[in-house]
Amino acid sequence: MEILDLLNKNQMNFNIEATSQIEVIRAMAEMFLKDGVITDVDKYVDSVMEREKTGTTGVGEGIAIPHGKSDVVKTSSIAFAKLTNPVEWDALDGNKVSMVFMLSIPGRSESKEHLRVLSLLAQSLMDDDVIEALQIAKTKDDIINIFKDKEISK
């Protein structure tokens, strides 16, 4: 499974208005619900916030990769959001977050596949060219193409 297998245009939003980490996570969980990825927003948000307690998912450069493993997740997926105003995320570099990739992971999954996808995503986000492309991206196709180009260059 690759990043492009999980990244879905239906789960992208370039204008999330939120003032806190939990508001961002809830808004993105709503995208998952609307697209049939999860069955319960509250339970999924709880799983993501529980994961946040173990360590920040703010990886730096204004990016966070929150994720939750829950029985309310029907399928693995990645949602993407740009925030209209950066929010505090306790990121590793101390900066606020303005872009978020959120992963859904089925709770019954014993697979370590999500760890591999999370690792691939984190590696991609260490590339300055990818970060710059994400910052200037304006459309859902732009986001897809960034990761298409990344796979081609492997």
C-alpha positions in Angstrom: 0.0 0.0 0.0 1.3 3.4 -1.0 0.4 7.0 0.0 -1.5 7.4 -3.3 -3.6 4.3 -2.5 -5.0 6.1 0.6 -5.1 9.7 -0.4 -8.6 10.6 -1.6 -9.8 13.9 -3.2 -13.1 13.6 -1.3 -11.1 14.0 1.9 -9.2 17.2 1.1 -10.0 20.7 2.3 -8.0 23.8 1.6 -9.9 26.1 3.9 -10.4 24.6 7.3 -11.2 27.3 9.8 -10.2 26.1 13.3 -8.7 27.6 16.4 -7.4 24.5 18.0 -5.9 21.1 17.3 -9.1 19.3 18.3 -11.2 21.5 16.0 -9.0 20.5 13.1 -9.1 16.8 13.9 -12.9 17.0 14.3 -13.3 18.8 10.9 -11.1 16.2 9.2 -13.0 13.4 10.9 -16.2 14.8 9.4 -14.6 14.4 6.0 -13.9 10.7 6.9 -17.5 10.3 8.0 -19.0 11.9 4.9 -16.9 9.6 2.7 -17.8 6.4 4.7 -14.3 5.9 6.1 -15.6 6.0 9.7 -18.9 5.4 11.4 -18.6 7.7 14.5 -16.8 11.1 14.6 -16.6 11.3 18.4 -15.1 7.8 18.9 -12.6 8.4 16.1 -11.6 11.9 17.5 -11.1 10.3 20.9 -8.7 7.7 19.3 -6.7 10.4 17.6 -6.5 12.6 20.8 -5.5 9.5 22.8 -2.7 9.0 20.3 -1.6 12.6 20.7 -1.1 12.1 24.4 1.7 9.6 23.7 3.6 12.3 21.7 3.0 15.1 19.3 2.3 14.4 15.7 3.4 17.9 14.7 6.4 16.9 12.7 7.7 20.4 11.9 7.6 22.8 8.9 4.0 23.6 9.8 2.8 20.0 9.2 1.1 17.5 11.5 0.3 13.8 10.8 -2.4 12.8 13.4 -3.8 9.3 13.3 -6.2 7.1 15.1 -6.7 3.4 15.3 -10.3 2.6 16.2 -13.1 0.1 15.6 -15.2 2.8 14.0 -12.7 3.0 11.1 -14.0 0.9 8.2 -11.0 1.5 5.9 -7.6 3.0 6.0 -7.4 6.4 4.4 -5.5 9.7 4.4 -7.2 13.1 4.6 -5.4 16.4 3.8 -6.2 19.9 5.0 -4.8 23.4 4.8 -5.8 25.6 7.6 -6.9 29.2 7.1 -5.0 30.1 10.3 -2.2 28.1 11.8 -2.9 26.4 15.1 -0.8 25.3 18.1 0.1 21.6 17.9 3.1 21.3 20.2 5.1 20.5 17.1 8.7 19.3 17.3 10.1 22.5 15.9 7.8 24.7 18.1 5.9 26.2 15.1 2.2 26.2 14.6 0.6 23.8 12.1 -1.0 25.0 8.9 -1.1 21.6 6.9 -2.4 18.3 8.2 -2.4 14.8 6.9 -4.7 12.6 9.0 -4.7 8.8 8.8 -7.5 6.5 9.7 -6.6 3.0 10.8 -9.1 0.1 11.4 -8.9 -0.9 15.1 -9.1 -4.6 14.3 -6.2 -4.4 12.0 -3.2 -6.3 13.2 -1.3 -5.2 10.1 1.8 -3.0 10.4 0.9 -1.5 7.0 -0.2 1.8 8.5 3.2 2.2 10.1 4.8 1.7 6.7 2.5 4.3 5.2 3.1 6.7 8.1 6.8 6.2 7.6 6.6 6.8 3.8 4.5 10.0 4.5 7.0 11.3 7.1 9.9 10.6 4.7 8.2 12.5 1.9 7.6 15.4 4.3 11.4 15.6 5.0 11.9 16.6 1.3 12.1 20.4 1.0 10.7 20.2 -2.5 7.7 18.4 -1.3 7.1 20.9 1.5 7.4 23.8 -0.9 5.0 22.2 -3.4 2.5 21.5 -0.6 2.7 25.1 0.6 1.9 26.5 -2.9 -0.6 23.8 -3.8 -4.1 25.2 -4.5 -6.0 22.2 -5.8 -6.7 18.6 -5.0 -4.9 17.5 -8.2 -1.8 19.5 -7.0 -1.7 17.3 -3.9 -2.1 14.1 -5.8 0.5 15.1 -8.3 3.1 15.9 -5.6 2.9 12.3 -4.4 2.8 11.0 -8.0 6.0 12.8 -8.7 7.5 11.6 -5.5 6.7 7.9 -6.4 8.1 8.3 -9.9 11.4 9.7 -8.5 11.9 6.7 -6.2 
